[in-house]
Amino acid sequence: MLAVIGPVVTIGVALAAFGTLDERSDEVQRAGSRQARALELKFAVTDMNGWQTAYGYDGGRSRALLAELGTAFGAFMALDANAFKALQAGREAKTRRILLGPEIRNFQTMARASGAPAVEQDRRAAAAAREFDDARTTARRELVAVAIGAGVVIVLLLITAHDVVRLALERRAT
């Protein structure tokens, strides 16, 4: 009987551990998401330098993003100076026209240029998450296969033990 209970308990514990692994994985993903947002804010200043360094290693492909962002930022700041002067002069309507018109277009250009690397990182993060899920699914299947195999072996051992005892009792009786 212990030959059956031991492996069954082991299998139960292993399955429970995989359930806990799932829960912890979800918690890690949520915490990682919050951390990513905080770090994105913290390291936004370093992006320009990073892009500059990147184009030295990618044959200049990322330089276009840097140039686009720089041009839009320059235009943004020039218009910002005009909007602030208008505001100080009491021309609030002109300030609003600048901020809600061309400034929005400059912002959208900067956001699009700065978003391209983020999209790539999101793609990579999603791929890593899929790989983790696939590995977890494979581990579960392997565990179930081993459990089934162990169960079959236990049943065969019990049948064999039963036959050996029966044969021994029959020989003793004769």
C-alpha positions in Angstrom: 0.0 0.0 0.0 2.9 2.4 0.8 4.2 1.7 -2.7 1.1 3.3 -4.1 0.6 6.1 -1.5 4.2 7.4 -1.7 4.3 8.1 -5.5 0.7 9.5 -5.4 1.6 11.9 -2.7 4.7 12.9 -4.6 2.7 13.5 -7.8 0.2 15.6 -5.8 2.9 17.7 -4.3 4.5 18.2 -7.7 1.2 19.3 -9.3 0.6 21.7 -6.4 4.0 23.1 -6.9 3.3 23.8 -10.5 0.1 25.6 -9.5 2.1 27.7 -7.1 4.6 28.3 -9.9 1.8 29.6 -12.1 0.6 32.0 -9.4 4.2 33.3 -8.8 4.8 33.7 -12.5 1.7 35.9 -12.7 2.9 38.0 -9.7 6.3 38.4 -11.3 4.7 39.6 -14.5 2.6 42.2 -12.7 5.5 43.4 -10.7 7.7 43.5 -13.7 5.1 45.6 -15.6 5.0 48.1 -12.8 8.8 48.2 -12.5 9.1 48.7 -16.3 6.8 51.7 -16.2 8.8 53.2 -13.3 12.1 52.5 -15.1 10.8 53.9 -18.3 10.2 57.2 -16.6 13.6 57.1 -14.8 15.7 56.3 -17.8 13.9 58.5 -20.5 16.7 61.0 -20.3 19.3 58.4 -21.3 17.4 57.3 -24.5 18.9 60.0 -26.7 22.4 59.0 -25.8 21.5 55.4 -26.2 20.1 56.0 -29.7 23.2 57.9 -30.6 25.4 55.0 -29.4 23.1 52.5 -31.3 23.5 54.1 -34.7 27.3 53.5 -34.3 26.6 49.8 -34.1 23.7 49.4 -36.5 25.2 51.1 -39.6 23.2 54.3 -38.9 19.7 52.8 -39.2 18.6 54.2 -35.8 20.1 57.6 -36.6 16.9 58.4 -38.6 14.9 58.0 -35.4 17.3 60.2 -33.5 17.2 62.8 -36.2 13.4 62.7 -36.4 13.2 63.1 -32.7 15.7 65.9 -32.6 14.1 67.8 -35.3 10.6 67.5 -33.7 12.1 68.4 -30.3 13.8 71.5 -31.8 10.5 72.6 -33.4 8.6 71.8 -30.2 10.9 74.0 -28.1 10.9 76.9 -30.6 7.1 76.9 -30.6 7.1 76.5 -26.8 9.2 79.7 -26.6 6.6 81.5 -28.8 3.7 80.1 -26.8 5.3 81.3 -23.6 6.0 84.8 -24.9 2.4 85.0 -26.1 1.2 83.9 -22.7 3.4 86.4 -20.9 2.0 89.1 -23.2 -1.6 88.2 -22.3 -2.4 86.6 -25.6 -3.9 83.4 -24.3 -5.8 82.5 -27.4 -2.5 82.5 -29.5 -0.9 80.4 -26.8 -3.7 77.8 -27.0 -3.6 77.8 -30.8 0.2 77.0 -30.7 -0.1 74.4 -28.0 -3.2 72.6 -29.4 -2.1 72.8 -33.1 1.5 72.6 -34.3 2.8 71.6 -30.8 0.6 68.5 -30.8 2.0 67.5 -34.2 5.6 67.9 -32.9 4.7 65.9 -29.8 3.2 63.2 -32.0 6.3 63.0 -34.1 8.5 62.7 -31.0 6.2 60.1 -29.5 6.2 58.0 -32.7 10.0 58.2 -33.0 10.6 57.3 -29.4 7.9 54.6 -29.5 9.7 52.5 -32.2 12.3 51.0 -29.9 9.6 50.5 -27.2 7.5 48.5 -29.7 10.5 46.2 -30.4 11.1 45.7 -26.7 7.4 44.9 -26.2 7.7 42.3 -29.0 10.7 40.7 -27.3 9.0 40.7 -23.9 6.0 39.0 -25.4 8.2 36.4 -27.0 9.9 35.7 -23.7 6.6 35.4 -22.0 5.4 32.9 -24.7 8.6 30.9 -24.3 8.0 30.7 -20.5 4.4 29.6 -21.0 5.5 27.0 -23.5 8.2 25.7 -21.1 5.8 25.5 -18.3 3.2 23.6 -20.4 5.9 21.2 -21.5 7.0 20.6 -17.9 3.4 19.9 -16.9 3.0 17.4 -19.8 6.3 15.7 -18.8 5.2 15.5 -15.2 1.9 14.0 -16.1 3.6 11.5 -18.4 6.1 10.5 -15.7 3.2 10.2 -13.2 1.3 7.9 -15.5 4.4 5.9 -16.2 5.0 5.6 -12.5 1.4 4.5 -11.9 1.7 1.8 -14.6 4.9 0.5 -13.1 3.4 0.4 -9.6 0.3 -1.5 -10.9 2.6 -4.0 -12.7 4.7 -4.4 -9.6 1.6 -5.0 -7.4 0.3 -7.5 -9.9 3.7 -9.2 -10.1 4.0 -9.3 -6.3 0.5 -10.7 -6.0 1.3 -13.4 -8.5 4.6 -14.3 -6.7 2.8 -14.5 -3.4 0.0 -16.6 -4.9 2.5 -19.0 -6.5 4.4 -19.2 -3.3 1.3 -20.0 -1.3 0.2 -22.6 -3.9 3.6 -24.4 -3.8 3.5 -24.3 0.0 0.1 -25.8 0.0 1.2 -28.8 -2.1 
